[in-house]
Amino acid sequence: MSTLPEDRQERGIPWLTGIACVLCVGLTLGYWITGRNDIGWGHFPPEAIWQGRYGALVTSTFLHGDPLHLFFNVVMLFRFGGVVERALGHLEWAVFCLGAACVASSVQLAFFGDTGIGASGVVYALFGLTWGARRFVPAFREVASDETVRFLLGWIVLTFALTEMGMMRIANGAHIGGLLFGLAVAGLFIGRQAPVWRRIAAATVLLALIGVTVLSATYLPWSARWQAWHETRQAAP
């Protein structure tokens, strides 16, 4: 990734974004109709991930808990994803979103004990990318306006408060992980004129997120649930 020519930013149809939105709707409806059978639709418990079902870090992002959750994520995914896909290209978009899904789910698993469900981690990664790179990519300024930045950052604060008060269960770790991933990718790969310190900071954050992603699936000594699972595995004949 690098600074993109302005004439490339409006080319192509963001068909991968459209497919992702359709999958979110279709898989979520199937999930609801069949009685919210998590495992049948790709949301596996942490123990399954620790035993090798790493794909659950991605598949859980397509499922949503209620109509408002689904509507908000699909609208935001279409809005941010379409702009990013047209600007970066289909392959780059796919790699970025796959990485964002893994990181968001992993941060949620590592610090909150579950991957959560929903595409909001990917949405926040796309938002972080457009926000962090809007200085260099004109098309990103349209979706990452100051008003949008204030709203989405404020939403993170609000969801943390609602979760702490027990009013809602929200995957706050996925939001934070996705946002940091998007900002790190923007800082490291977009903008040739970016200062060196910005690239170093972005690389540090990205490496830390990769580390958390690996640890979340393999080694979580600070997690009581992982410790219990690990002890059970060791005690098994």
C-alpha positions in Angstrom: 0.0 0.0 0.0 1.1 3.5 -0.7 -0.3 6.9 -1.5 -3.0 6.3 -4.1 -3.6 8.4 -7.2 -6.9 10.2 -7.0 -8.2 8.8 -10.3 -8.0 5.3 -9.0 -10.3 5.9 -6.0 -13.6 5.8 -8.0 -12.8 2.9 -10.2 -14.4 -0.5 -10.0 -17.4 -2.0 -8.2 -16.9 -3.0 -4.5 -18.4 -6.4 -5.1 -16.5 -8.0 -2.2 -18.0 -5.5 0.2 -21.4 -6.4 -1.2 -20.8 -10.1 -0.8 -19.6 -9.6 2.8 -22.8 -7.6 3.6 -25.0 -10.4 2.0 -23.2 -13.0 4.0 -23.8 -11.1 7.2 -27.5 -10.9 6.5 -27.9 -14.4 5.2 -25.9 -16.2 7.9 -27.4 -14.2 10.7 -30.9 -15.0 9.5 -30.0 -18.7 9.4 -28.5 -18.3 12.8 -31.7 -16.8 14.2 -34.1 -19.2 12.4 -32.3 -22.3 13.7 -32.4 -21.2 17.3 -29.0 -19.4 17.5 -27.0 -22.6 17.3 -23.6 -20.9 17.6 -21.4 -23.9 16.6 -23.6 -24.7 13.6 -23.0 -21.2 12.2 -19.4 -20.6 13.0 -19.3 -19.1 16.6 -17.2 -21.7 18.5 -16.3 -21.5 22.2 -12.8 -20.5 23.2 -11.9 -24.2 23.9 -12.6 -25.1 20.3 -10.3 -22.3 19.1 -7.5 -23.5 21.5 -7.9 -26.9 20.0 -7.3 -25.7 16.5 -10.5 -24.2 15.1 -8.8 -20.9 14.2 -11.3 -20.2 11.5 -13.8 -19.2 14.2 -11.9 -16.0 14.6 -13.3 -15.0 11.2 -16.6 -16.9 10.9 -18.0 -15.4 14.1 -17.9 -11.9 12.5 -20.8 -12.8 10.2 -23.3 -13.5 13.0 -25.2 -10.8 14.8 -27.4 -10.8 17.9 -30.3 -8.6 17.0 -31.8 -6.6 14.1 -30.3 -3.3 15.3 -26.8 -4.9 15.6 -27.1 -6.4 12.1 -28.5 -3.2 10.5 -25.8 -0.9 12.0 -22.9 -3.2 11.1 -24.1 -3.9 7.5 -24.7 -0.2 6.8 -21.3 0.8 8.2 -19.6 -2.1 6.5 -21.1 -1.1 3.1 -20.2 2.6 3.7 -16.6 2.1 4.7 -15.9 -1.1 2.9 -17.0 0.2 -0.4 -14.7 3.2 -0.3 -11.7 1.2 0.9 -12.2 -1.5 -1.7 -12.4 1.0 -4.6 -9.3 2.8 -3.3 -7.1 -0.2 -2.5 -8.4 -2.9 -4.8 -10.2 -6.2 -4.2 -7.2 -8.3 -3.1 -5.9 -5.7 -0.7 -9.4 -5.2 0.7 -9.8 -9.0 1.3 -6.4 -9.3 3.0 -7.1 -6.3 5.2 -10.5 -7.4 6.3 -9.4 -11.0 6.9 -6.6 -9.6 9.1 -9.0 -7.2 10.8 -11.4 -10.1 11.6 -8.7 -12.2 13.1 -7.2 -9.4 15.2 -10.6 -8.0 16.5 -11.8 -11.5 17.5 -8.4 -12.3 19.1 -8.3 -9.1 21.2 -11.8 -9.8 22.4 -10.8 -13.4 23.2 -7.5 -12.6 24.9 -8.9 -9.9 27.2 -12.6 -10.6 27.6 -12.8 -14.4 27.3 -14.8 -14.9 24.1 -14.6 -13.9 20.4 -18.0 -12.2 20.5 -20.1 -12.0 17.3 -20.6 -9.4 14.7 -18.7 -7.4 12.1 -18.2 -4.3 14.2 -14.5 -5.2 14.7 -14.0 -5.1 10.9 -16.1 -2.0 10.7 -13.8 -0.2 13.2 -10.8 -1.5 11.3 -12.1 0.1 8.1 -12.9 3.2 10.0 -9.4 3.3 11.5 -7.8 2.9 8.1 -9.9 5.7 6.5 -9.3 8.0 9.5 -5.6 7.3 9.7 -5.1 7.7 5.9 -7.6 10.5 5.1 -4.8 13.0 4.8 -3.3 11.0 1.9 -6.4 9.5 0.2 -9.0 12.1 -0.7 -11.9 9.5 -0.9 -11.3 8.6 2.7 -12.1 12.1 3.9 -15.7 11.7 2.8 -16.4 8.8 5.1 -14.0 9.6 7.9 -15.3 13.2 8.5 -14.8 14.9 11.8 -18.4 14.2 12.7 -18.1 10.5 11.9 -14.9 10.3 14.0 -16.5 11.9 17.0 -19.6 9.6 16.7 -17.6 6.3 16.4 -15.1 7.2 19.1 -18.0 8.3 21.3 -19.8 5.0 20.6 -16.8 3.1 21.9 -16.9 5.1 25.2 -20.7 4.6 25.5 -20.5 0.8 24.9 -17.8 0.4 27.5 -20.0 2.3 30.0 -23.1 0.2 29.0 -21.2 -3.0 29.4 -19.8 -2.0 32.8 -23.3 -1.1 34.0 -24.6 -4.5 32.8 -27.1 -3.0 30.5 -25.7 -4.5 27.3 -23.1 -7.2 26.3 -20.8 -5.6 23.7 -17.6 -6.9 22.2 -15.6 -3.8 23.3 -12.3 -5.6 22.8 -13.1 -6.3 19.1 -13.9 -2.6 18.6 -10.6 -1.5 20.1 -8.6 -4.2 18.3 -10.1 -3.4 15.0 -9.6 0.3 15.4 -5.9 -0.1 16.4 -5.4 -2.5 13.5 -6.8 0.0 10.9 -4.8 2.9 12.3 -1.6 0.8 12.3 -2.0 -0.3 8.7 -2.8 3.2 7.7 0.3 4.6 9.5 2.6 1.9 8.2 1.6 1.4 4.6 -0.3 4.5 3.4 1.4 7.9 2.7 5.0 8.1 1.4 5.4 11.5 3.2 4.5 10.2 6.6 7.2 10.9 9.3 9.4 8.1 10.4 8.1 8.1 14.0 4.6 7.5 12.6 5.8 4.4 10.8 7.7 3.1 13.8 4.7 3.6 16.1 2.4 1.9 13.6 4.7 -1.0 13.2 5.0 -1.4 17.0 1.2 -1.5 17.4 0.8 -3.9 14.5 3.4 -6.3 15.9 1.7 -6.1 19.3 -1.6 -7.0 17.7 -0.1 -9.9 15.8 1.4 -11.1 19.1 -2.0 -10.9 20.8 -3.6 -12.8 17.9 -1.1 -15.7 18.2 -1.3 -15.8 22.0 -5.2 -15.7 22.0 -5.2 -19.0 20.1 -2.3 -20.7 21.8 -1.3 -19.4 25.3 -3.3 -17.3 27.7 -1.9 -17.7 31.2 -3.8 -14.7 32.5 -7.1 -16.3 31.5 -8.7 -18.5 34.2 -10.7 -20.2 31.5 -7.6 -21.1 29.4 -5.8 -22.3 32.6 -8.7 -24.6 33.4 -8.8 -25.9 29.8 -5.0 -26.4 29.8 -5.0 -28.2 33.1 -7.8 -30.5 31.8 -5.8 -31.3 28.7 -2.7 -32.0 30.7 -4.6 -34.3 33.1 -6.2 -36.3 30.2 -4.6 -39.7 29.6 
